[in-house]
Structure formats: C-alpha cells, structure tokens
Amino acid sequence: MPVLKELELDGINFSVESSQQFATVVFDRAEDDDECSITILSDGKINQFTGDNRYNPSVRRFSTCVYVREEWDDGDVVKICTIQHKGVTLVEVHSVAADEINYLFNRR
C-alpha cells in the first residue's frame, strides 16, 4: 500500500523518536449530542462507555484518536486524530493533559 503523504510532527515539542502509542479511542457522537459513545482499545482490551464530549476533538461528530506517550517517566502525551466535521475529514495532533488521561483511562 503506497504512502500518500508522511506527516511531519516538527515544532510541537514532542519526541517522535522516543514514543509509543498506547491506545486508540473512538468518539462516536450523533450530531450535536451532549454525550457520545467512547470506545477505548488498549492493552488488547476494549472498554466502552457513554460519556460527555469534552475530549472529542470534533465539535459535532465522530473522531478516532491514537494516543502516543514519550517513553520516559512523566513523558508528554499527544493524540493524533482523524476528525469528521461537516463532511470534511481532518487530521490533527492535539496535546493531552492529565485530566483527559484520568477521565479516559483510569475509569473503574
């Protein structure tokens, strides 16, 4: 399968040479709903729940995000997102704060 375009992550202060993806998250939202279905694939397991939409990078619809962490203690986390918005597909890189990590990955 040919690569159409390689995305460079220069200028975001994140070490792409020393990082690992640790989860994929799908935000499945009906148009303009306050809540969405959140599906997390991590460590060979699937966790799904209904949650609020605050960490969905699409303000209106669906998105899929790959979460990537720098490999050292307290390494930064970014999410590389494919976003559906008003019939347009976007690819964006977002910073991830500790409250997002706690909300998505530390649920019991």
C-alpha positions in Angstrom: 0.0 0.0 0.0 1.7 3.3 -1.1 2.1 6.1 1.4 0.3 9.2 0.0 1.8 11.7 2.4 4.0 11.4 5.5 3.1 13.8 8.3 5.9 15.6 10.0 5.5 16.5 13.7 8.1 19.2 13.7 7.6 22.1 16.0 5.3 20.5 18.6 7.9 19.9 21.3 7.3 16.1 21.3 9.9 13.4 20.9 8.6 11.3 18.0 11.8 9.2 18.0 11.2 8.0 21.6 7.5 7.5 21.8 5.0 4.7 21.8 1.3 4.6 21.0 -0.7 3.1 23.9 -4.4 3.4 23.0 -6.9 4.1 20.2 -10.1 5.9 21.2 -13.2 6.3 19.0 -15.6 9.0 19.9 -19.0 8.2 18.3 -21.4 11.1 18.5 -24.7 11.8 16.9 -24.8 15.3 15.5 -24.7 17.9 18.3 -25.5 15.4 21.2 -24.1 16.3 24.6 -22.9 12.7 25.1 -21.1 10.2 22.9 -20.1 6.6 22.9 -16.4 6.3 23.8 -14.6 3.1 22.8 -11.0 2.6 24.0 -8.7 -0.1 22.6 -5.7 -0.5 24.9 -3.5 -3.4 26.1 -5.6 -5.9 24.0 -8.8 -4.9 25.7 -11.9 -2.9 24.8 -13.6 -0.5 27.2 -16.8 1.2 26.0 -18.9 3.7 27.9 -21.2 6.7 27.3 -19.5 9.9 28.4 -19.5 13.6 27.8 -18.0 15.0 24.7 -15.3 17.3 26.2 -12.3 15.3 24.9 -13.7 14.6 21.4 -11.8 16.9 19.0 -14.8 17.1 16.7 -17.2 19.7 17.9 -20.1 18.0 16.1 -19.5 14.3 15.1 -17.0 11.4 15.1 -13.3 11.2 15.6 -10.7 8.5 16.1 -7.6 9.3 18.2 -4.3 7.4 18.6 -2.7 8.3 22.0 1.1 8.4 22.0 3.4 8.9 25.0 7.1 9.8 25.2 8.9 6.8 26.6 10.4 8.2 29.8 8.7 8.9 33.2 6.3 11.8 33.0 6.7 11.9 29.2 4.2 14.1 27.3 1.2 12.6 25.6 -0.3 13.7 22.3 -3.2 12.4 20.3 -3.2 12.1 16.5 -6.8 12.5 15.4 -8.9 11.8 12.3 -11.9 14.1 12.7 -15.2 14.2 10.8 -16.7 17.7 10.7 -19.4 18.9 8.4 -18.5 16.5 5.6 -14.8 17.2 5.9 -12.2 14.8 7.2 -9.3 16.4 9.1 -6.1 15.1 10.6 -4.8 17.0 13.7 -2.3 16.5 16.5 -3.5 17.6 20.0 -1.8 17.9 23.3 -3.2 15.8 26.1 -3.5 17.0 29.7 -3.6 14.7 32.8 -7.3 15.3 33.3 -8.0 13.7 29.9 -5.8 10.7 30.7 -7.6 10.2 34.1 -11.1 10.5 32.5 -10.5 8.1 29.7 -8.0 5.5 31.1 -8.4 5.4 34.9 -12.1 4.5 35.0 -13.2 1.7 37.3 
